[in-house]
Amino acid sequence: MTGYPTLGQLRARVQKGRHREIGNWLARRVARPAAIYGTWGAIRLGLSANQVTAASLASALAGCGAIGTGSEPGFLIGVALLHLAFWLDHVDGQVARWRGTAGLDGVYLDYLMHHAQTLALGFALGQGVAMRTGNPTWSAAGFSLALGWAMLSLHNDCRYKAFFQRLKSSSARYRVDGGSGGRPAPPAPWPRQGLGVLTWPLFKACEAHVVLVALTLLALLNLVAPAIWDHATRLGVMAFAVIAPILAAGRIVRSARGNSVEAEFNRWFRPDSGR
């Protein structure tokens, strides 16, 4: 569509159905509703969805760089830029839907942006502590944190790459039971017994939106109690530099031993007789 739309026209066209019901709290309650104003501005500026995605990545990397300086103002600026990146990450899809350019290329760029941000943020958190303390060991902790978060994120991407390899190489025809962007089954709830009682919240704590909320709380602590902020940041980096790689390794081993990739493929795809 062309021309300058009103906010009402944008809401009717670019916001997905149930956009306030599906997804994490920060997206449902904050980013998606607020993104409509960014979409309104981006269209008037003549920006494409890919340009907005690039702006989101630039904001995220700049935020990571600011956090990596180790200074108190740098941390505050960095968290603010990460929020801007999160918001722009919801603007780009709305711009694409208005312009009719939504497609796999935009999804691909989004995934690349998320992986780049995950790696940069994990390392920046450790590097920031290293800059404040002069101890390079914290840089290694940041690398470990970045690696753990990246492996947790890539777990799903590699699984779906395996799906695609099967679909390309098989002579069978398949129908998709998940369909329409849905899932074969809803996300598993918090287990009430077994090891999952402990690991489930730890996995949740590694999710990008939860990390952003935690960084926001740390930024508020930075303003009122800088010494406590410093100790809390060190504790968080130290803990997840150990926890995130262990969680990633455990998920990968469990997936390989339990043939879960094969099982999920069979839940998503059914042989189609082609009638």
HELIX and SHEET records of a PDB file:
HELIX    1   1 LEU A    7  VAL A   14  1                                   8    
HELIX    2   2 TRP A   25  LEU A   26  1                                   2    
HELIX    3   3 ALA A   27  ALA A   31  3                                   5    
HELIX    4   4 ARG A   32  ARG A   44  1                                  13    
HELIX    5   5 ALA A   49  GLY A   68  1                                  20    
HELIX    6   6 GLU A   72  ARG A   99  1                                  28    
HELIX    7   7 LEU A  104  THR A  133  1                                  30    
HELIX    8   8 THR A  137  SER A  169  1                                  33    
HELIX    9   9 GLY A  196  ALA A  205  1                                  10    
HELIX   10  10 ALA A  208  VAL A  224  1                                  17    
HELIX   11  11 PRO A  226  GLY A  258  1                                  33    
HELIX   12  12 SER A  260  TRP A  268  1                                   9    
SHEET    1   A 2 TYR A 174  VAL A 176  0                                        
SHEET    2   A 2 PHE A 269  PRO A 271 -1                                        
END                                                                             
